[in-house]
């Protein structure tokens, strides 16, 4: 229970189904840890909202301290990715290493059978295999950030909001008189509430990142960048250059400490490779499969052909070129509403 409306309604639904439940809030960091003073989601400032809902439901509430694990598995990975010119998705790491690993381990220690979250997606069992499927509310579907879930994790997880729309969830919260019924959804990464990733990395790590050159695709110097961690593929705003036409980040080159700029047309490509793969719907991919693939959370899945080229690698060829395929993001494979699996874009 993060203190938000989704997890609160998930708890209510499970109690209504007759389950013996407890509420849990994860202490992932203190605001002092990340150098902010304002309220941010997933911090101690949300515990009281979760406790209030738990009291109203008549269930026990606990706070688990996962700060050390969150630092190692989420924040440190986030910084390492940017330092290696990749653009991470820390929500995927948080789900993979914290919510559906550490929390599931703690649940087993407490003799709890299942963990429940407010994610908008669904779990379906077909034969002996558990499938991860999109939530019915296409505007809230979160299956993309859960593609790393294993069969064991899916077996011991419930997503009661997967068959509901966000408006229906709000209606339940209002009807139950939850204090957080009007609470806005969090939009930013929880440990970077102001969205300034580069300043967070410099402050948290204590490191400074050297300036270098912006260059065009022909190698001509266009100006000076402020450190490679401040840029990502497809970026146009915040370059600090006066250019005769809009230009976009096409490549980030750590070996030369340069950022390569080009036209919007230069951002399109038809292929990608991804490693660190996890498959849910099958143990492996046999031959070429026709599917749809998302290369970022907000994108609509696009038709593609997918090949598994090694035990831990896939190759994706899109029917139509895609814009700004970005190293470090996830490529998630769908068959309709079913998540086949995915990997990290190289």
TIVEXKOL-819825 format. One record per residue (C-alpha): residue number from 1; residue in one letter; x, y, z. Coordinates in steps of 0.25 Angstrom, whole numbers, plus 5000, padded with zeros to 4 digits. Each point is the difference from the previous one (the first is absolute). Example, Ala and Ser with C-alpha at 12.3 -4.5 7.8 and 13.67 -1.06 7.14 Angstrom:
REC, n, res, px, py, pz
REC, 1, A, 5049, 4982, 5031 .
REC, 2, S, 5006, 5014, 4998 .
This chain:
REC, n, res, px, py, pz
REC, 1, X, 5000, 5000, 5000 .
REC, 2, X, 5007, 5012, 4995 .
REC, 3, X, 4990, 5010, 5005 .
REC, 4, X, 4994, 5001, 4987 .
REC, 5, X, 4986, 4997, 4995 .
REC, 6, X, 5003, 4988, 4992 .
REC, 7, X, 5007, 4992, 5011 .
REC, 8, X, 4989, 5004, 5010 .
REC, 9, X, 4989, 4995, 4991 .
REC, 10, X, 5007, 4987, 4997 .
REC, 11, X, 5001, 4998, 5015 .
REC, 12, X, 4985, 5002, 5001 .
REC, 13, X, 4997, 4991, 4989 .
REC, 14, X, 5008, 4989, 5006 .
REC, 15, X, 4993, 5001, 5013 .
REC, 16, X, 4986, 5000, 4993 .
REC, 17, X, 5004, 4987, 4994 .
REC, 18, X, 5002, 4994, 5014 .
REC, 19, X, 5015, 5000, 5001 .
REC, 20, X, 5008, 5001, 5013 .
REC, 21, X, 5009, 5012, 4996 .
REC, 22, X, 5010, 5010, 5006 .
REC, 23, X, 5004, 5013, 4994 .
REC, 24, X, 5015, 5003, 4997 .
REC, 25, X, 5007, 5013, 4996 .
REC, 26, X, 5015, 4999, 4996 .
REC, 27, X, 5010, 5010, 5005 .
REC, 28, X, 5009, 5001, 4988 .
REC, 29, X, 5007, 5013, 5004 .
REC, 30, X, 4999, 5012, 5009 .
REC, 31, X, 4999, 5014, 4993 .
REC, 32, X, 5013, 5004, 5006 .
REC, 33, X, 5006, 4988, 4993 .
REC, 34, X, 4997, 5006, 4986 .
REC, 35, X, 5002, 5014, 5004 .
REC, 36, X, 4985, 5005, 4999 .
REC, 37, X, 4991, 5007, 5011 .
REC, 38, X, 4987, 4999, 4992 .
REC, 39, X, 4991, 4988, 5001 .
REC, 40, X, 5002, 4989, 4990 .
REC, 41, X, 4993, 4987, 4998 .
REC, 42, X, 5006, 4987, 5006 .
REC, 43, X, 5006, 5008, 5011 .
REC, 44, X, 4996, 5001, 5015 .
REC, 45, X, 4991, 5011, 4997 .
REC, 46, X, 4990, 4991, 4994 .
REC, 47, X, 5000, 4990, 5012 .
REC, 48, X, 4989, 5007, 5007 .
REC, 49, X, 4990, 4999, 4988 .
REC, 50, X, 5003, 4985, 4999 .
REC, 51, X, 4997, 4999, 5015 .
REC, 52, X, 4988, 5008, 5000 .
REC, 53, X, 4994, 4991, 4989 .
REC, 54, X, 5004, 4987, 5007 .
REC, 55, X, 4994, 5005, 5013 .
REC, 56, X, 4987, 5003, 4992 .
REC, 57, X, 5000, 4986, 4995 .
REC, 58, X, 5003, 4994, 5013 .
REC, 59, X, 5013, 4993, 4996 .
REC, 60, X, 5014, 5000, 5006 .
REC, 61, X, 5011, 5009, 4993 .
REC, 62, X, 5015, 4999, 5000 .
REC, 63, X, 5011, 5008, 4994 .
REC, 64, X, 5012, 4991, 4995 .
REC, 65, X, 5014, 5007, 4999 .
REC, 66, X, 5005, 4997, 4986 .
REC, 67, X, 5009, 5012, 4999 .
REC, 68, X, 5013, 4992, 4998 .
REC, 69, X, 4994, 4991, 4989 .
REC, 70, X, 4994, 5012, 4993 .
REC, 71, X, 5013, 5007, 5000 .
REC, 72, X, 5008, 4988, 4995 .
REC, 73, X, 4990, 4995, 4990 .
REC, 74, X, 4993, 5013, 4995 .
REC, 75, X, 5007, 5013, 5003 .
REC, 76, X, 5014, 4994, 4997 .
REC, 77, X, 4996, 4993, 4987 .
REC, 78, X, 4993, 5013, 4996 .
REC, 79, X, 5013, 5008, 5002 .
REC, 80, X, 5009, 4989, 4993 .
REC, 81, X, 4991, 5000, 4988 .
REC, 82, X, 5001, 5015, 4998 .
REC, 83, X, 5015, 5000, 5002 .
REC, 84, X, 5000, 4989, 4989 .
REC, 85, X, 4992, 5009, 4991 .
REC, 86, X, 4987, 4991, 5001 .
REC, 87, X, 4987, 5005, 5004 .
REC, 88, X, 4994, 4991, 5011 .
REC, 89, X, 4986, 4997, 5005 .
REC, 90, X, 5001, 5000, 5015 .
REC, 91, X, 4985, 4995, 5002 .
REC, 92, X, 5004, 4987, 4993 .
REC, 93, X, 5012, 4998, 5009 .
REC, 94, X, 4991, 5003, 5012 .
REC, 95, X, 4989, 4990, 4996 .
REC, 96, X, 5011, 4990, 4997 .
REC, 97, X, 5009, 5001, 5012 .
REC, 98, X, 4991, 5006, 5011 .
REC, 99, X, 4985, 4998, 4998 .
REC, 100, X, 5000, 4986, 4994 .
REC, 101, X, 5013, 4995, 5006 .
REC, 102, X, 5003, 5006, 5014 .
REC, 103, X, 4986, 5002, 5003 .
REC, 104, X, 4996, 4986, 4996 .
REC, 105, X, 5011, 4994, 5008 .
REC, 106, X, 4995, 5008, 5012 .
REC, 107, X, 4986, 4995, 4998 .
REC, 108, X, 5005, 4986, 5000 .
REC, 109, X, 5007, 5002, 5013 .
REC, 110, X, 4987, 5005, 5006 .
REC, 111, X, 4992, 4988, 4994 .
REC, 112, X, 4992, 5009, 4990 .
REC, 113, X, 4996, 4993, 4987 .
REC, 114, X, 4999, 5012, 4991 .
REC, 115, X, 5004, 5014, 4998 .
REC, 116, X, 4990, 5010, 4994 .
REC, 117, X, 5003, 5013, 4994 .
REC, 118, X, 4992, 5011, 4993 .
REC, 119, X, 5006, 4998, 4986 .
REC, 120, X, 4991, 5000, 4988 .
REC, 121, X, 5002, 4987, 4994 .
REC, 122, X, 4995, 4985, 5001 .
REC, 123, X, 5005, 4986, 5002 .
REC, 124, X, 4994, 4988, 4994 .
REC, 125, X, 5003, 4986, 5001 .
REC, 126, X, 5000, 4991, 4988 .
REC, 127, X, 5004, 4986, 5003 .
REC, 128, X, 5012, 5000, 5008 .
REC, 129, X, 5005, 5013, 4996 .
REC, 130, X, 4997, 5014, 5005 .
REC, 131, X, 4998, 5011, 4990 .
REC, 132, X, 5001, 5015, 5002 .
REC, 133, X, 4990, 5008, 4993 .
REC, 134, X, 4996, 5015, 4998 .
REC, 135, X, 4990, 5007, 5009 .
REC, 136, X, 4987, 5003, 4993 .
REC, 137, X, 5003, 5015, 5002 .
REC, 138, X, 5009, 5003, 4988 .
REC, 139, X, 5003, 5014, 5006 .
REC, 140, X, 5006, 4993, 5013 .
REC, 141, X, 5005, 4987, 4996 .
REC, 142, X, 5013, 4997, 5007 .
REC, 143, X, 5004, 4987, 4994 .
REC, 144, X, 5012, 5006, 4993 .
REC, 145, X, 5007, 5002, 5014 .
REC, 146, X, 4997, 4986, 5004 .
REC, 147, X, 5006, 4992, 4989 .
REC, 148, X, 5011, 4994, 5009 .
REC, 149, X, 4990, 4993, 5009 .
REC, 150, X, 5003, 4985, 5001 .
REC, 151, X, 4990, 4988, 5001 .
REC, 152, X, 5003, 4999, 5015 .
REC, 153, X, 4997, 5015, 5002 .
REC, 154, X, 4987, 5000, 4991 .
REC, 155, X, 4995, 4988, 5008 .
REC, 156, X, 5001, 5007, 5013 .
REC, 157, X, 4995, 5014, 4995 .
REC, 158, X, 4986, 5006, 4998 .
REC, 159, X, 4997, 5012, 4992 .
REC, 160, X, 4985, 5003, 5004 .
REC, 161, X, 5000, 5013, 4992 .
REC, 162, X, 5003, 4994, 4987 .
REC, 163, X, 4985, 4998, 4997 .
REC, 164, X, 4996, 5015, 5004 .
REC, 165, X, 5002, 5013, 4994 .
REC, 166, X, 5006, 5012, 5007 .
REC, 167, X, 4987, 5007, 5002 .
REC, 168, X, 4994, 4987, 5006 .
REC, 169, X, 5011, 5000, 5010 .
REC, 170, X, 4998, 5014, 5004 .
REC, 171, X, 4985, 4998, 5001 .
REC, 172, X, 5003, 4988, 5010 .
REC, 173, X, 5010, 5009, 5008 .
REC, 174, X, 4989, 5011, 5001 .
REC, 175, X, 4989, 4990, 5004 .
REC, 176, X, 5009, 4995, 5011 .
REC, 177, X, 5004, 5014, 5005 .
REC, 178, X, 5015, 4997, 4998 .
REC, 179, X, 5008, 5013, 5004 .
REC, 180, X, 5008, 4998, 4988 .
REC, 181, X, 4989, 4999, 4990 .
REC, 182, X, 5003, 5013, 4993 .
REC, 183, X, 5015, 4998, 5001 .
REC, 184, X, 5007, 5002, 4986 .
REC, 185, X, 5008, 4989, 4994 .
REC, 186, X, 5015, 5002, 5001 .
REC, 187, X, 5007, 5004, 4987 .
REC, 188, X, 5015, 5000, 5002 .
REC, 189, X, 5010, 4990, 5005 .
REC, 190, X, 4998, 5000, 5015 .
REC, 191, X, 5014, 5003, 5004 .
REC, 192, X, 5001, 5011, 4990 .
REC, 193, X, 4987, 5008, 5002 .
REC, 194, X, 5005, 5012, 4993 .
REC, 195, X, 5004, 4992, 4987 .
REC, 196, X, 5014, 5006, 5000 .
REC, 197, X, 5007, 4987, 4998 .
REC, 198, X, 5014, 5005, 4998 .
REC, 199, X, 5000, 5009, 5012 .
REC, 200, X, 4995, 4989, 5008 .
REC, 201, X, 5011, 4991, 4995 .
REC, 202, X, 5011, 5010, 5003 .
REC, 203, X, 4995, 5003, 5014 .
REC, 204, X, 4998, 4986, 5004 .
REC, 205, X, 5013, 4994, 4994 .
REC, 206, X, 5008, 5013, 5003 .
REC, 207, X, 5006, 4999, 4986 .
REC, 208, X, 5001, 5010, 4989 .
REC, 209, X, 5000, 4996, 4986 .
REC, 210, X, 5009, 5007, 4990 .
REC, 211, X, 4995, 5009, 4989 .
REC, 212, X, 5002, 4997, 4985 .
REC, 213, X, 4996, 5003, 4986 .
REC, 214, X, 4987, 4999, 4993 .
REC, 215, X, 5003, 4995, 4986 .
REC, 216, X, 4992, 4998, 4987 .
REC, 217, X, 4999, 4987, 4993 .
REC, 218, X, 5012, 5004, 4992 .
REC, 219, X, 5008, 5003, 5012 .
REC, 220, X, 4999, 5015, 5000 .
REC, 221, X, 5001, 5007, 5013 .
REC, 222, X, 4987, 5007, 5003 .
REC, 223, X, 5002, 5004, 5015 .
REC, 224, X, 5003, 4995, 5014 .
REC, 225, X, 4992, 4991, 5008 .
REC, 226, X, 4999, 5000, 5015 .
REC, 227, X, 5003, 4985, 5003 .
REC, 228, X, 4995, 4987, 4993 .
REC, 229, X, 4990, 4996, 5011 .
REC, 230, X, 4991, 5012, 4996 .
REC, 231, X, 4996, 4995, 4987 .
REC, 232, X, 4992, 4988, 4994 .
REC, 233, X, 4997, 4995, 4986 .
REC, 234, X, 4989, 5009, 4993 .
REC, 235, X, 5002, 5012, 5009 .
REC, 236, X, 4998, 5014, 4994 .
REC, 237, X, 4997, 5009, 5012 .
REC, 238, X, 5011, 5004, 5010 .
REC, 239, X, 5012, 5000, 4990 .
REC, 240, X, 5003, 5014, 5003 .
REC, 241, X, 5004, 5003, 4985 .
REC, 242, X, 4996, 5010, 4990 .
REC, 243, X, 4998, 4992, 4988 .
REC, 244, X, 4994, 5004, 4986 .
REC, 245, X, 4991, 4988, 5001 .
REC, 246, X, 4994, 4990, 5010 .
REC, 247, X, 5011, 4989, 5003 .
REC, 248, X, 4998, 4988, 5009 .
REC, 249, X, 5010, 4991, 5008 .
REC, 250, X, 5003, 4988, 4991 .
REC, 251, X, 5011, 4993, 5007 .
REC, 252, X, 5008, 5002, 5013 .
REC, 253, X, 5015, 4996, 4999 .
REC, 254, X, 5007, 4998, 5013 .
REC, 255, X, 5013, 4996, 4993 .
REC, 256, X, 5001, 5014, 4994 .
REC, 257, X, 4992, 5007, 5010 .
REC, 258, X, 4991, 5006, 4989 .
REC, 259, X, 4985, 5001, 4997 .
REC, 260, X, 4996, 4998, 4986 .
REC, 261, X, 4989, 5008, 4995 .
REC, 262, X, 4991, 4998, 4987 .
REC, 263, X, 4987, 5002, 4994 .
REC, 264, X, 4987, 4994, 5004 .
REC, 265, X, 5001, 4990, 4988 .
REC, 266, X, 5013, 4995, 5006 .
REC, 267, X, 4994, 4995, 5012 .
REC, 268, X, 4992, 4989, 4993 .
REC, 269, X, 5005, 4985, 4999 .
REC, 270, X, 4993, 4987, 4997 .
REC, 271, X, 5008, 4991, 5009 .
REC, 272, X, 5005, 4998, 5014 .
REC, 273, X, 5007, 4989, 5009 .
REC, 274, X, 4997, 4998, 5014 .
REC, 275, X, 5006, 4992, 5011 .
REC, 276, X, 4997, 4996, 5015 .
REC, 277, X, 4987, 4994, 4994 .
REC, 278, X, 4988, 4994, 5008 .
REC, 279, X, 4990, 4992, 4993 .
REC, 280, X, 4986, 4998, 5007 .
REC, 281, X, 4991, 4993, 4989 .
REC, 282, X, 5010, 4990, 4996 .
REC, 283, X, 5013, 4994, 5004 .
REC, 284, X, 5007, 5004, 4987 .
REC, 285, X, 4996, 5006, 4987 .
REC, 286, X, 5001, 4990, 4988 .
REC, 287, X, 5004, 5006, 4987 .
REC, 288, X, 4994, 5014, 4996 .
REC, 289, X, 4987, 5004, 5007 .
REC, 290, X, 4991, 5011, 4995 .
REC, 291, X, 4996, 5009, 5012 .
REC, 292, X, 4999, 5014, 5005 .
REC, 293, X, 5011, 5007, 5007 .
REC, 294, X, 5001, 5013, 5009 .
REC, 295, X, 5013, 5007, 5002 .
REC, 296, X, 4995, 5010, 5010 .
REC, 297, X, 4989, 5000, 5011 .
REC, 298, X, 4992, 5011, 4993 .
REC, 299, X, 5001, 4994, 4986 .
REC, 300, X, 4989, 4991, 4993 .
REC, 301, X, 5005, 4986, 4997 .
REC, 302, X, 5005, 5000, 4985 .
REC, 303, X, 5000, 4988, 4991 .
REC, 304, X, 5013, 4992, 4999 .
REC, 305, X, 5007, 4987, 4997 .
REC, 306, X, 5008, 4995, 5013 .
REC, 307, X, 5011, 4990, 5000 .
REC, 308, X, 5007, 4994, 5012 .
REC, 309, X, 5014, 5000, 4996 .
REC, 310, X, 5006, 4994, 5013 .
REC, 311, X, 4996, 4996, 5013 .
REC, 312, X, 5000, 5014, 5005 .
REC, 313, X, 4998, 5008, 4987 .
REC, 314, X, 4989, 5004, 4991 .
REC, 315, X, 5000, 5007, 4986 .
REC, 316, X, 4988, 5009, 4996 .
REC, 317, X, 4997, 5004, 4986 .
REC, 318, X, 4989, 5010, 4999 .
REC, 319, X, 4990, 5001, 4988 .
REC, 320, X, 5002, 5015, 5000 .
REC, 321, X, 5012, 5008, 5005 .
REC, 322, X, 4999, 5004, 5015 .
REC, 323, X, 5004, 5014, 5006 .
REC, 324, X, 5011, 5001, 5010 .
REC, 325, X, 5002, 4986, 5004 .
REC, 326, X, 5008, 5002, 5013 .
REC, 327, X, 5011, 4991, 5007 .
REC, 328, X, 4996, 4997, 5014 .
REC, 329, X, 4985, 5000, 4998 .
REC, 330, X, 4992, 4987, 4999 .
REC, 331, X, 4995, 4994, 4987 .
REC, 332, X, 4987, 4992, 5004 .
REC, 333, X, 4994, 4990, 4991 .
REC, 334, X, 4985, 4998, 4999 .
REC, 335, X, 4990, 4990, 4994 .
REC, 336, X, 4987, 5009, 5001 .
REC, 337, X, 4998, 5002, 5014 .
REC, 338, X, 5010, 4990, 5005 .
REC, 339, X, 5014, 5003, 5004 .
REC, 340, X, 5010, 4990, 4993 .
REC, 341, X, 5012, 5006, 5007 .
REC, 342, X, 5011, 5010, 4997 .
REC, 343, X, 5014, 5005, 5003 .
REC, 344, X, 5009, 5012, 5001 .
REC, 345, X, 5003, 5007, 4987 .
REC, 346, X, 5015, 5000, 4997 .
